[in-house]
Amino acid sequence: MTSSIELIEFTTGGDPAAQPVASIVVLHGLGADGRDFVPVAQAMDLSTIGPVRFVFPSAPARPVTINGGYEMRAWYDIFSLSTDPAAPRKEDEAGLRESQAIVLQLVEREVQRGVPAHRVVLMGFSQGCAMTLLAGLRAQQRLAGLVALSGYLPLAATTAAQASEANRGVPVFMAHGDADDIVVLARGEAARDALAALGYPVHWHSYPMGHEVCMDEIADLNAWLEGRLSNPA
């Protein structure tokens, strides 16, 4: 399945032949593609870790209901975009599960290329954040950590029953803009609280911004990644 997914990759350190000591798979948001977060990755300095491979997949194109059925890159369909965090939402479970399988295959691809799963970080923004949490909490191999930016917890009612034993307690970096009018702050906070209640160590940050990424956030993420990946064991 991953053979049909478009990928951009680069390895830090300047030596394309160097074997990475860790991998970070970055999942973009609705309507973007794998190029979207390349500048964010390039803004980080992970030289203390060693060579790190960044993998930027592009979601398949699919019709998106909130955009009038217009086809765009999306990990799953979105049927409505209410800013009320308490409003019931119909979720595209079929699309979510399809993309969950793609993300987990991308993790396995890194393992097959010599980076053990416990040295792989899943990272995502908005829809990509939702996919990071959906797939990462259910992954059958222990991951290094999850980075959840400006998103929410999809299929939340199934999390406790479906979370894998391997990733019980996997560290999660969560960040959100306090002026986000696309995925409101309360949805991010609800995801944070749900994960904390299940025993996941959540490192929460909020920033004075909208549905975007800021330099303070990148700096905090950089430090967290260094902490998670500095030990090669």
N, C-alpha and C positions, 0 to 999 in steps of 0.2 A: 504493500500500500504506500509506503514512504517513497517508493521509486517514482510515483506520480506527483510528489510534492516538490515544488521549487525551493531550493536552498541557497542561502548565501553563507559563507563561512570565512572566518579568519582566525589565525592563532597569534596571540600576543608574543612579544619577545623578538620579533624581527627575523626569526629563522623558520621558514616554512617547512623545513625538514625535521624540526624538533618535535619529539613526541610530547603531546600535551600531558600535564599532570592533573588537569581537571577540565571539565567541559561545562558550559553554560548554554542551555537551550532557551532561546528568547522568543516568546509568542506575542505577536502584534495584536492590536485592537481591530475593531470592525472597520472595514473599508481600506485599511492600510495594507502593507505587505512586509516581507522580510527586511526591506531596506529601512524601515521606519526607525528601528532602534539601533542601527549601526552607529550613528553618531554618539548615542549614549554610551555604548560599549567603548567606543574610542576615547571618550572623555575620562574613563576610569584608568587608574594605574594599579595593576595587579602584579607588578614586577616582583614583589616579595614572595609571590607564590611560585613563580616559574611560568613556563608556557601554558596558556589557557586557551582552549578552543571555544570560540563563540559560534553557535549554530542558529541561524535565523530562517526558519521555515516560513513559507507563505501559505496561508489557508487556501483551500479550494474556493472557486467562485460559486456562489449559490444565490438564489433569490432571497431577498430579505424583506420580510413583511412590513416593517416600520418604514421602509423606503419605497413603498408602493410596489413591492415585488421586483424592484430593480436588482439585477445580478451584480454582486460585488464579492470581494474576498471576505469570507466570514467563517469562523469556526463552527457556527451554528446559527439558526434563524432566531430573530427576536420579534416576538409578536406584538409587544407594546413596550412603551418606555415611560412608565409612570415615575414621577419623582417622589411619590409617597412610599416610604420604606415598608409600611405596613400593608400596602395593597397586595392582594393575591395576584400571582403571576402565573400565566401558562408558559411552561418552558418547553423548548424543543429537545426533548430527551433523546430522540433518535439521532439528531445532529450532534448533540453533546457526546453521546456514546461513540459515535463514529470518529469524532475528533479525539476523544480520549484514547482510542486505539492507536491513532496516528502518533500522538505525543509519546505514548509508552513505547512504540516502535522506534521513535527517535532516540529515546533513552537506551534501548537495547542496541541500537546502531552504534552509539558511543562505546558501549561495553565491548561490542565486537571489534571495535577499532582500538581497544587497549586501555580505555579509561573506565575503571570500575564504577559501578553505580553509586557507591558511597562518595565518589568524587564528582558527581553530576548534580548541578543545580538546575531546577526548572524555574523560569522567570517569565512573567507575563504582565501585560498592561490591558486593563479594561476587559474585553472578551478574552484576551490572552491570560489575564489574571484568573478569570473564572476557570479556564482550561487548566492552568497550573494547579489550582486547588483541587479540581475534579480528578485529574489524572495523578497528581503527586501524592495525594492522600490514599489513593488506591493502588499505587505501584507496589509490586510484589518484591522488589529489591530496594533496600535502604538507600535513600538519596542523601546528598550532603545538605540540602535545604531547599526551601521554596521561597520565591520572591513574588509577592502579590501586590501589584501596583494599581491603585485606582479602580478596583473591581469589587467583586462580591463572591459569595459562596453559592454555586449552582446546585440544584437538586439537594438542598440543605437537609431535608428530612431523611435522606438516605445515607448521610455521611457516617453517622455512628455505626450503623450496621455494616457498611461496605468498606470502611477504612481498613487498610491492611495492617497486620501485626508488624510487618517489617518497618513501617513508617509511623508507628505509634510514637509520638514525641519528637517527630522531625521538626527542626527549628524553622520558623516562618518569619520572614521579614515582610511587614505590611506597611504600606504608605498610601496616603490619600490627601487630596486637596480639600481644605475646609470650605472652599467656595465652588466645589465641583457641582455643576448643574446637569451633568449627564448621568453619572452614577453618584448620587448624593452621598455625602459623608456618612449619613446614618446607615446606609447599606454596607459600607466598609466596616463601620463599627459593629454592626450586627454580625458580620463574618468573623471579626476579631473575637467577639464575645463567645460565639458558638465554638470556635476552635479552642479558646482558652478553657471553656467549660469541659471540653473533651480531653484536656490535659496537654495540648500542644503549646510549646513555648513560643509565644508570639512577641515579636519585637515591633512595636507599633510606633508609627510616626505620622504626624499630620503637618501640613504646610499651608501657608497662605497663598493658595493658587487654585485654579480651576481644574479641568480635566486635562492634565498635562504633567510634565515632569520638570522639576527645577534643579538648580545646581546644588543646593543644600541637600536635597534628596539623593542626588547622585553621590555626593560625598559620604553621606550616612550609609548608603548601600555599599559603596566601595569598602568602607571600614568593616562592615558586616561580612562581606564576602572574604576579605582578608582573614577575618577571624575564623570563618568556616573552612577555609581551604588552605590555610598556611601550613597545616600539618599534613605531609604527604602520605601518612599511614592510612 
